[in-house]
Amino acid sequence: MQTDFARPAPSRLRRVETGFSLLEVLIAVLVLAVGLLGMAALQINALKNNQSSFQRTQAVMLSYYMLDAMRANRDDVASGNYDLDKTCEVPASAGTLVSNDHHFWLQAIKDNLGDAQTSCGEIACQGMTCTVTIFWSDDRGTGGAAEQSFSTSTQL
């Protein structure tokens, strides 16, 4: 025997199902847009810091470039001919090895770190211990100060 009272009425079985409301869609789009804007900001900061890191790497290589040139010409280093006050202008090549080294080194600084008045080089030697310092502007970086410098000291 089958009883009908155990089964719910057909009207109770019907459930009204609807899709997403417009408000739910707008909130989802807003959350997605905020996330994408955050990702874009992270990408921009990564590119800025990557450029800053590239410039620092170039400064390291350029300081080693000059120190290697000085190691090849120890007599002029001992005479103090390689000493160079902080200069931002590329000097004319005078035909001597020292002036050619200064010219090409400062030109390489300008080529690799920006041809600005803040791209400079300095060499200071005391005996055979020399310090090579490179200055440049890092205005694209996000790490703070715009003027950067890198020094390398070595015994030749």
C-alpha positions in Angstrom: 0.0 0.0 0.0 1.3 3.4 -1.0 0.6 6.5 1.0 0.5 10.0 -0.6 1.1 12.0 2.5 4.8 10.9 2.7 5.5 12.6 -0.7 5.8 16.4 -0.7 3.3 18.3 -2.8 4.5 19.1 -6.4 4.5 22.9 -5.6 7.1 22.4 -2.9 9.4 20.5 -5.2 9.6 23.4 -7.6 12.4 25.7 -6.7 13.0 28.9 -8.4 16.5 28.9 -9.8 18.0 32.0 -11.2 21.4 33.0 -12.8 23.9 35.5 -11.5 22.6 38.9 -10.6 24.1 42.0 -12.2 25.5 43.0 -8.9 27.4 39.8 -8.5 28.9 40.1 -11.9 30.0 43.7 -11.2 31.7 42.8 -8.0 33.5 39.9 -9.7 34.7 42.3 -12.4 35.8 44.8 -9.8 37.9 42.2 -7.9 39.5 41.0 -11.1 40.3 44.6 -12.2 42.0 45.4 -8.8 44.0 42.2 -9.1 45.2 43.0 -12.6 46.1 46.5 -11.6 48.2 45.1 -8.8 50.0 42.8 -11.1 50.7 45.6 -13.5 52.2 47.7 -10.7 54.4 44.8 -9.6 55.6 44.4 -13.2 56.5 48.1 -13.5 58.5 48.0 -10.3 60.3 44.8 -11.4 61.3 46.5 -14.7 62.6 49.6 -12.8 64.6 47.5 -10.4 65.9 45.4 -13.3 67.3 48.5 -15.0 68.9 49.7 -11.8 70.6 46.3 -11.4 71.8 46.4 -15.0 73.4 49.8 -14.4 75.1 48.6 -11.3 76.5 45.6 -13.2 77.8 47.9 -15.9 79.5 50.0 -13.3 81.3 47.0 -11.9 82.4 45.9 -15.3 83.7 49.4 -16.2 85.6 49.7 -13.0 87.3 46.3 -13.7 88.0 47.5 -17.3 90.0 50.5 -16.0 91.8 48.5 -13.4 92.9 46.0 -16.0 94.2 48.8 -18.2 96.1 50.1 -15.2 97.6 46.7 -14.5 98.9 46.6 -18.0 100.7 49.9 -17.5 102.2 49.8 -14.0 104.9 52.3 -14.7 102.4 55.1 -15.3 100.4 54.1 -12.3 103.5 54.3 -10.1 104.2 57.8 -11.6 100.7 58.9 -10.7 99.7 59.5 -14.4 96.4 57.6 -14.0 95.1 59.8 -11.2 91.9 61.5 -12.3 89.7 63.9 -10.3 86.0 63.3 -10.6 85.3 64.3 -14.2 82.1 64.0 -16.2 83.5 65.2 -19.5 85.1 62.9 -21.9 88.6 64.2 -22.6 90.2 64.3 -26.0 92.5 61.5 -26.8 96.1 62.9 -26.7 97.8 59.9 -28.2 99.4 58.5 -25.0 98.3 55.3 -23.5 97.1 56.9 -20.3 95.0 59.6 -22.1 93.6 56.9 -24.5 92.6 54.8 -21.4 90.9 57.8 -19.8 89.1 58.7 -23.0 87.8 55.3 -23.8 86.9 54.5 -20.1 84.9 57.8 -19.7 83.3 57.3 -23.1 82.2 53.8 -22.1 80.7 55.2 -18.9 78.7 57.6 -20.9 77.6 54.9 -23.4 76.6 52.4 -20.8 75.3 54.5 -17.9 73.7 57.4 -19.6 75.2 60.4 -21.3 74.3 62.8 -18.5 76.3 65.2 -16.4 76.0 62.7 -13.6 77.9 60.0 -15.4 81.4 60.5 -14.1 84.6 58.7 -13.2 87.4 59.2 -10.7 90.7 57.4 -10.1 92.8 57.9 -7.0 96.1 56.0 -6.4 98.3 56.0 -3.4 101.4 54.1 -4.4 100.2 51.0 -6.1 96.8 50.9 -4.3 94.2 52.4 -6.5 90.5 53.2 -6.1 88.3 53.5 -9.2 84.9 55.2 -8.6 82.1 55.5 -11.0 79.1 57.9 -10.5 75.8 57.8 -12.4 72.1 58.8 -12.0 69.7 56.1 -11.2 66.5 58.2 -11.4 64.5 55.2 -12.7 65.2 53.0 -9.7 62.8 52.7 -6.8 65.4 52.2 -4.1 65.7 55.8 -3.0 68.6 58.2 -3.9 69.0 59.0 -7.6 72.8 59.5 -7.6 74.6 56.2 -7.3 78.3 55.4 -7.0 80.5 52.3 -7.1 84.1 52.1 -5.9 86.6 49.3 -6.4 90.0 49.4 -4.6 92.8 47.0 -5.4 96.5 46.6 -5.1 98.1 46.6 -8.6 
